[in-house]
Amino acid sequence: KQWCQRRVAITAGTSNLHEIEAKTTALQADNVRLASDAGTQSTIITDLEDKLNTRNRELRDVESRKATCDKRLVELENEIARRTSDLETANDKNKDLSSAVSDLNGELTNNQHTLRQLHADLQDRM
């Protein structure tokens, strides 16, 4: 009778052992799959980090070029302001010269009139 009870216990233990081994194998397969998934996700994350770093470098380059363009724009605006001022000054001088030429033309006309008058007087005396 004891032998029978031992035999039943051994059979039950063996059955439990086979069940535990089957569950262990299934868990090991799940672990392998999870490790593979983790590796894939790690690769995806690394690729995304590389892309992000590349985009950040590109953004810094664009920001640097924008800063250079902004600086050049200020330089050009200053140059335009300077040239506009020079042009206004030259325009003012041109107006002054035009007025002076007009005055000289008036004097020349008067002088010509006076010369004609003197010439006529001289002709009369001769």
Contacts in CASP RR format, 6 or more apart in sequence:
PFRMAT RR
TARGET T0000
AUTHOR 0000-0000-0000
METHOD contacts of the structure
MODEL  1
KQWCQRRVAITAGTSNLHEIEAKTTALQADNVRLASDAGTQSTIITDLED
KLNTRNRELRDVESRKATCDKRLVELENEIARRTSDLETANDKNKDLSSA
VSDLNGELTNNQHTLRQLHADLQDRM
END
